[in-house]
């Protein structure tokens, strides 16, 4: 049991690990390495984002960004491929085989559970004058379930933006109703979009009656009252000495997914 109350911290990092259930030993190893790479990439990106948002909360999906860049990786070669492998943490995780990387992405995209809804969708829009290789379309469809199509950014920028907003709203069940506020620049070459929608039920339910106003300290000093959920259960907890942080796992029904809260 552990209580995370009155936490005077700037940010809480949520790391969600998606892993497939049944795999061969080799594929399992690649997926484990890919999970580590995604974690390293997410923490690295978080470190960069927080520098530009001092004293603000930072909320983003490392998995979503990784999948979008994975679509770039799929079509990259030579120096660009190496640079993406470095940025995505693949090189440091020992994932050097392209096929192993793509298979690991497929395992991530294909993960599912009867007790939760996890929808991962991607699409790639490329300017009309560019030639799209059939192999890239096949790889994007097979490994990412992504559609690749040509659009006219120059003459139909507003229409394309409206289609993107509609696509994002539909894939996120209306949680992100609008992504773009206007037409994309006419010189846009490509636009990669990924959406992740998750809905699950806690294994240990939080009763509404136990949600009460409690103090929360912004920047460790400014007290505000916020609705705070509360439950008494036994959860997996660990102190991560290497980074001086506490970690708590709150499982969803089915024990397939968990929310991991890391508290510096």
N, C-alpha and C positions, 0 to 999 in steps of 0.2 A: 504494500500500500504506500502511496506517496501523494502528497498534496502539492499542487502547483498553484498557490494562491499569493496574491499581492506581489506579483513578479515585476520588479522595476527594471525591465529590459527593453531595449529598442526594437528588438526583432526576435521572432521565434521561427526557426527553420523547420519546415515540414519536408520530409523526404519520403517519397513513396516508391517502393521497390516492387516492380512487377516481374514475376518469374513464372515460367511455364511449369506445369506439373510433372509431365512424363517426358523424358528426353534420353537420348543416348549419352554415354559418358562424355564424349567429345563435345556434343552440342551443349550439355549441361555446363561443362567447363567454359565454353565460349559465352554462354548466357551469364554465368557468374562473373566473368571478367567484364562483360558488358555492363552489368549492374554496377560494378565498382567504377567503371569508366564514367557512367552516368552520374554517380554520386560525386565523383571528383569534378566533373564538368559543372554540375549544379552548384557546388560550393564555390568553385572558381568564378562562375558567373554571378553568384550572389555577392561575392566580395567586390566585384567590379560595380554592380548596380548600386550597392549601398554607399559607394563613394560619391555617386551623383545624386543621392537622395538622403543627405544628412538629416537626422532627426525625423525621418519618415519611415513608415512601414514599407516593406518590399514584398510584393506578392507576385509570383510567377511560377510556371510549370517547367522544371528542367527537362522532364520527359518530352513535353511538347516541343520545346526548342531543339532538343536533341534529334527528335524524329524529323523535323523540318530540315535540319542540317544534314541528317542522314540521307534525305532525298538528294541533296547536293552531292554528298559523298558518292552516291550510287552512279552519278554521271561524270564524276571527276576522274582525272588521270594525272600521272606524273607528280609535279610539284604541288598542284592544287590538292590532289589526293593526300599527299603527305601532310600538308598544312591542316587540312580538315581532320585527319587522324590525330594530329597533335592537339588541336583545339578541343576535340571531343573526348580527349583522354584515352583514346584507343591505343595509342602507341605505348603510353606508360603502363597500361593494363595488359600489355603483351598480345593485343589483338592486331596482328599484322596481315592475316589472310583475309582478303576482301570477301570471299564467300562466307567465311565464318562470321564476319561482321554483319553482313546482310541477313544471314540466318538468325543471328541474335536479335536483330531489329524485327524480323518476322515473328519471333517468339514473343517479343514485347507487344507487338500490334495484335497478335492473335489471342492474347491471354483473356480468359473469361471465367465467370463463376456463376452458378445458378442462384447464388444468394445476393448478388450485386449486379448493378448495371455499369459496365465500362465500355464506352464507345470511343474509339480512336479513329479519326478521319483525316485524310490529307488530300490536297489537290495542288496541282502545279499549273500555273497559267504562264504561257510563253508568248512573246510577241509574234505576230502573224508572219513576219518575214523570216523568222529563224527556222532552220531545219531541225526537226526533232527525230532522232534516231529511233527506229522501231524497237531496238533492244532496250533503250531507256524506258520506253513506254511499258514494255513487258516486265522489266525489273521493278519499276515503280508500282505496277499493278500487283505483281506476285508478292513482293516483300513488304509493301506498305499499304496495299489496297488503295493506292492513290490513282486518281485520274489525271492524265496529262493532256492539255488541250491548248490550241492556239487561239489567241484573242487579239483584237485590234485596240491596243492601249491608246493609240494616237487619235483615232476618229471616234471610238466608242468608250472613252475613259469613264464617263458617268454611268453608262450602262454596265460596264464591267464592275465598277465599284458597288453598284446596287446588287448585282449578282453575288458578289463576295459577301456583302452584308446579309443577304438572304441565306446564303450557304452557311455562314457562321452561326446565325441565329437558329437555323434548323438543327445543326449538329450539336449545339450546346443546349438544346431544348429551351431556347429563349433566354438563357442566363447571360449571354453576350448578344444583345439585340442589334448592336451596331459596332462594326469594327472601323470602318472608314467614314470620315465626315465629308468627303468629296471625291472627285475624280482622281485617279492615279496620274502621275506625270506622263506625258505622251512619250517620253524616251525610256519608259520602263521596259526592261528586257525580259524579266521573269518575276513572278510573284508566287511564293510558296506559302501555303496556309496549312496549319494543323490545328485541330480542335480535339480536346480531351474532355469527355463528360463522364463523371463518376457519381453514382448514387448507391449508397449502401446503408445498412441498418447496423447499429452498434450491437456487438455481441452482448455487452452489458448495457442495457438501456438507461439513458438519463431521464429520470422522471421530470415532467414539466413542473410539478409541485416543488421540486428541489432546486429550481432555478431562482436565484435571489440576487438582489443588488448587493454587490460587494466592492470594496475599494480596489482600484487599479492605479498604479503610479506611472504616469508618463514621464520618461526620462529619469525615473527614480525619485521624483520629487513632487510632481503635480498630481494630486489625488483626484480621481473621478470615480463615480459609481457606475458600474456596468453590470448587466445581467450575467450572472456566472452560473454555469451548469455544475452540478455536484453529484458524485456517486461514490459509494464505498464498495470497492471490489479489490481483488488482488490482480495486479497488472505486472507485466514484465518490465523491470526497471534496471538500469545500469548506470554507473558513473564512468564516464569516458576520460580516464586520467590523461591520456595523450593530448586531448584538446581542452581539458578542464571544463567538461560539460556533463550535465545529467541527461539521460535519455529515457523516454517512457513510450511503451507501445500500447496503443489502444486498438484492439482487434475489432473487425467488423464480423457480422454473422457469417458463418461458414469457415472462419479462420483462414481464409485465403488472402485477405488484404488487411493491412493495419495502418493506422496513422502513427507515424513515428515523430514524437516531439523532442527536439534537441534544445536544451536550455543552457546557454553559455553561463 
